[in-house]
């Protein structure tokens, strides 16, 4: 069974932290979270799951985000989960709505994530990011040309 998130993810400044703190919009994980077109691939990822078998799947953002964190930090599966548990910016990056002290998933889930998110899907995501950034840059250049 696949579970779609019920509430939309808040912007980084509204992400709830203990002691009323706020996430910095300049944090590298917050910036990267805004670059990745998570929703564009959620449906494609959901098709990999059976509605009748097993527990509800983790969201695509949690799956891919956890794998990205592991690769960027160069950590083991267990250490990756521990880093996520301790760091509110990483929790925001994987799609949690607020900081939680408990690990959001078991380290064994990364094995399943790696099986489902292959190089072909990563390439599609990268192409989409690049295209979106090129389009955004083109719009800025056109806007600048119109102002001159």
C-alpha positions as CSV (number, residue, x, y, z in Angstrom):
1,X,0.0,0.0,0.0
2,X,1.2,3.5,-0.8
3,X,0.5,6.5,1.4
4,X,0.4,10.0,0.0
5,X,1.3,12.7,2.5
6,X,-1.8,14.4,3.8
7,X,-0.4,17.9,4.7
8,X,1.7,20.0,2.4
9,X,5.3,20.5,3.5
10,X,5.7,23.9,5.2
11,X,8.3,26.3,3.8
12,X,11.6,26.1,5.8
13,X,10.8,29.1,7.9
14,X,7.7,27.4,9.2
15,X,9.3,24.0,9.9
16,X,8.7,23.4,13.7
17,X,11.8,23.1,15.8
18,X,12.1,22.6,19.5
19,X,12.5,25.9,21.5
20,X,10.8,27.9,18.7
21,X,13.9,27.9,16.4
22,X,13.7,28.3,12.6
23,X,15.5,26.7,9.7
24,X,17.8,29.0,7.8
25,X,16.8,29.4,4.1
26,X,20.6,29.5,3.4
27,X,21.3,26.1,4.8
28,X,22.6,23.7,2.1
29,X,20.0,21.1,2.7
30,X,17.1,23.6,2.6
31,X,18.5,25.0,-0.7
32,X,18.9,21.5,-2.2
33,X,15.4,20.6,-1.1
34,X,14.0,23.4,-3.2
35,X,16.0,22.3,-6.2
36,X,14.7,18.7,-6.4
37,X,11.3,18.2,-8.1
38,X,10.1,15.7,-5.5
39,X,6.4,15.8,-6.5
40,X,7.2,15.2,-10.2
41,X,8.5,11.7,-9.4
42,X,6.2,10.7,-6.4
43,X,3.6,9.1,-8.7
44,X,6.3,7.1,-10.7
45,X,7.8,5.9,-7.4
46,X,4.3,4.9,-6.1
47,X,3.7,2.6,-9.0
48,X,6.5,0.4,-7.7
49,X,4.3,-0.7,-4.8
50,X,1.3,-3.0,-4.4
51,X,-1.9,-1.7,-2.8
52,X,-2.6,-5.1,-1.3
53,X,0.8,-6.2,0.1
54,X,2.8,-5.0,3.0
55,X,3.0,-1.8,5.1
56,X,2.6,1.6,3.5
57,X,5.6,2.7,1.6
58,X,7.7,5.7,2.6
59,X,7.3,8.8,0.4
60,X,9.7,9.3,-2.5
61,X,11.1,12.4,-0.9
62,X,12.1,10.4,2.2
63,X,13.6,7.5,0.1
64,X,15.6,9.7,-2.3
65,X,16.5,12.3,0.3
66,X,17.9,9.6,2.6
67,X,20.0,8.2,-0.2
68,X,21.3,11.6,-1.1
69,X,22.2,12.3,2.5
70,X,24.1,9.0,2.7
71,X,26.1,9.8,-0.5
72,X,26.8,13.4,0.3
73,X,28.0,12.6,3.9
74,X,29.7,9.3,2.9
75,X,28.2,7.5,5.9
76,X,26.9,4.0,6.5
77,X,23.2,3.3,6.5
78,X,23.1,3.3,10.3
79,X,25.1,6.5,10.6
80,X,22.9,8.2,8.0
81,X,19.8,7.5,10.0
82,X,21.5,8.7,13.2
83,X,22.5,12.0,11.3
84,X,18.9,12.4,10.2
85,X,17.7,11.8,13.7
86,X,20.0,14.5,15.1
87,X,19.7,17.2,12.4
88,X,16.5,19.2,11.8
89,X,17.7,20.4,8.4
90,X,18.1,16.8,7.3
91,X,14.7,16.0,8.6
92,X,13.3,18.9,6.6
93,X,15.2,17.6,3.5
94,X,13.6,14.2,3.7
95,X,10.1,15.7,4.0
96,X,9.2,15.7,7.7
97,X,6.9,18.5,8.8
98,X,8.6,19.1,12.1
99,X,11.6,17.9,14.1
100,X,11.3,14.6,15.9
101,X,13.8,12.9,18.2
102,X,12.9,9.3,17.1
103,X,14.5,8.0,13.9
104,X,12.0,8.5,11.0
105,X,12.9,5.1,9.5
106,X,15.1,2.0,10.1
107,X,18.5,1.8,8.5
108,X,17.4,-1.5,6.7
109,X,15.0,0.6,4.6
110,X,18.0,2.0,2.6
111,X,18.5,-1.4,1.1
112,X,15.0,-1.2,-0.3
113,X,15.4,2.4,-1.4
114,X,18.5,1.5,-3.4
115,X,16.7,-1.3,-5.1
116,X,13.8,0.9,-6.2
117,X,15.6,4.1,-7.1
118,X,17.9,3.2,-9.9
119,X,20.4,5.1,-12.1
120,X,17.7,5.6,-14.8
121,X,15.4,7.4,-12.3
122,X,18.3,9.5,-10.9
123,X,19.2,10.6,-14.5
124,X,15.6,11.6,-15.1
125,X,15.6,13.7,-12.0
126,X,19.0,15.3,-12.8
127,X,17.7,16.2,-16.3
128,X,14.6,17.7,-14.9
129,X,16.6,19.8,-12.4
130,X,19.0,21.0,-15.1
131,X,16.1,21.8,-17.5
132,X,14.2,23.8,-14.8
133,X,17.3,25.8,-13.9
134,X,18.1,26.5,-17.6
135,X,14.5,27.6,-18.2
136,X,14.7,29.8,-15.1
137,X,17.9,31.4,-16.3
138,X,16.5,32.0,-19.8
139,X,13.5,33.8,-18.2
140,X,15.8,36.0,-16.1
141,X,17.9,36.9,-19.2
142,X,14.7,37.7,-21.2
143,X,13.4,39.8,-18.4
144,X,16.7,41.6,-18.1
145,X,16.7,42.3,-21.9
146,X,13.2,43.7,-21.7
147,X,14.2,46.1,-19.0
148,X,17.1,47.6,-21.0
